[in-house]
Amino acid sequence: MSAMAVVYEVQDPVAAHPGGPAGAGGEVVVVRVHAAPAAPGMPGVPGPRTFCGRDTFAMRAAPQRPAGQPGPTWYDAAYADRVCPACDDAVGTG
């Protein structure tokens, strides 16, 4: 499989944090974990659409794992209950 990026679909920070956006000190709530093909020539940077067809514009890029520590799955185990089934099928680990 070609390079891919992991992105987080997050809860609207303004709705989640009535005092202001998440960047103002609030915590971001990850709603769903998606995978996207990497942008051409930019490993780890998501392309415009996830494997399930969602727009990545409003999503947050997941932290990249060190190359020597890829892990058993493409997503962080802490978010295993929020993985998009269509993206998981496309990546081939589901």
Contacts in CASP RR format, 6 or more apart in sequence:
PFRMAT RR
TARGET T0000
AUTHOR 0000-0000-0000
METHOD contacts of the structure
MODEL  1
MSAMAVVYEVQDPVAAHPGGPAGAGGEVVVVRVHAAPAAPGMPGVPGPRT
FCGRDTFAMRAAPQRPAGQPGPTWYDAAYADRVCPACDDAVGTG
1 91 0 8 1.000
1 92 0 8 1.000
2 37 0 8 1.000
2 38 0 8 1.000
3 37 0 8 1.000
3 38 0 8 1.000
3 43 0 8 1.000
3 44 0 8 1.000
4 35 0 8 1.000
4 36 0 8 1.000
4 37 0 8 1.000
4 38 0 8 1.000
4 44 0 8 1.000
4 51 0 8 1.000
4 74 0 8 1.000
4 91 0 8 1.000
5 35 0 8 1.000
5 36 0 8 1.000
5 37 0 8 1.000
5 38 0 8 1.000
5 39 0 8 1.000
5 44 0 8 1.000
5 45 0 8 1.000
5 46 0 8 1.000
5 47 0 8 1.000
5 61 0 8 1.000
5 62 0 8 1.000
6 33 0 8 1.000
6 34 0 8 1.000
6 35 0 8 1.000
6 36 0 8 1.000
6 61 0 8 1.000
6 62 0 8 1.000
6 74 0 8 1.000
6 75 0 8 1.000
6 76 0 8 1.000
7 33 0 8 1.000
7 34 0 8 1.000
7 35 0 8 1.000
7 36 0 8 1.000
7 46 0 8 1.000
7 50 0 8 1.000
7 56 0 8 1.000
7 59 0 8 1.000
7 60 0 8 1.000
7 61 0 8 1.000
7 62 0 8 1.000
8 28 0 8 1.000
8 30 0 8 1.000
8 31 0 8 1.000
8 32 0 8 1.000
8 33 0 8 1.000
8 34 0 8 1.000
8 59 0 8 1.000
8 60 0 8 1.000
8 61 0 8 1.000
8 62 0 8 1.000
8 79 0 8 1.000
9 30 0 8 1.000
9 31 0 8 1.000
9 32 0 8 1.000
9 33 0 8 1.000
9 34 0 8 1.000
9 54 0 8 1.000
9 58 0 8 1.000
9 59 0 8 1.000
10 22 0 8 1.000
10 28 0 8 1.000
10 29 0 8 1.000
10 30 0 8 1.000
10 31 0 8 1.000
10 58 0 8 1.000
10 59 0 8 1.000
10 60 0 8 1.000
11 28 0 8 1.000
11 29 0 8 1.000
11 30 0 8 1.000
11 31 0 8 1.000
13 20 0 8 1.000
13 21 0 8 1.000
13 22 0 8 1.000
13 23 0 8 1.000
13 26 0 8 1.000
13 28 0 8 1.000
14 20 0 8 1.000
14 21 0 8 1.000
16 22 0 8 1.000
16 28 0 8 1.000
16 29 0 8 1.000
17 24 0 8 1.000
17 26 0 8 1.000
22 28 0 8 1.000
28 60 0 8 1.000
30 79 0 8 1.000
30 82 0 8 1.000
31 82 0 8 1.000
32 82 0 8 1.000
32 83 0 8 1.000
32 84 0 8 1.000
33 62 0 8 1.000
33 75 0 8 1.000
33 76 0 8 1.000
33 79 0 8 1.000
33 82 0 8 1.000
33 83 0 8 1.000
33 84 0 8 1.000
33 87 0 8 1.000
34 50 0 8 1.000
34 51 0 8 1.000
34 52 0 8 1.000
34 54 0 8 1.000
34 56 0 8 1.000
34 59 0 8 1.000
34 84 0 8 1.000
34 87 0 8 1.000
35 50 0 8 1.000
35 51 0 8 1.000
35 74 0 8 1.000
35 75 0 8 1.000
35 84 0 8 1.000
35 87 0 8 1.000
35 88 0 8 1.000
35 90 0 8 1.000
35 91 0 8 1.000
36 46 0 8 1.000
36 47 0 8 1.000
36 49 0 8 1.000
36 50 0 8 1.000
36 51 0 8 1.000
36 56 0 8 1.000
36 87 0 8 1.000
37 46 0 8 1.000
37 47 0 8 1.000
37 51 0 8 1.000
38 44 0 8 1.000
38 45 0 8 1.000
38 46 0 8 1.000
38 47 0 8 1.000
39 45 0 8 1.000
39 46 0 8 1.000
39 47 0 8 1.000
44 61 0 8 1.000
44 64 0 8 1.000
45 61 0 8 1.000
46 56 0 8 1.000
46 59 0 8 1.000
46 61 0 8 1.000
47 56 0 8 1.000
48 55 0 8 1.000
48 56 0 8 1.000
48 57 0 8 1.000
49 55 0 8 1.000
49 56 0 8 1.000
50 56 0 8 1.000
50 59 0 8 1.000
50 84 0 8 1.000
50 87 0 8 1.000
51 86 0 8 1.000
51 87 0 8 1.000
51 90 0 8 1.000
51 91 0 8 1.000
52 84 0 8 1.000
52 86 0 8 1.000
52 87 0 8 1.000
52 90 0 8 1.000
53 86 0 8 1.000
62 75 0 8 1.000
62 76 0 8 1.000
65 71 0 8 1.000
73 80 0 8 1.000
73 93 0 8 1.000
74 91 0 8 1.000
74 93 0 8 1.000
75 83 0 8 1.000
85 94 0 8 1.000
88 94 0 8 1.000
END
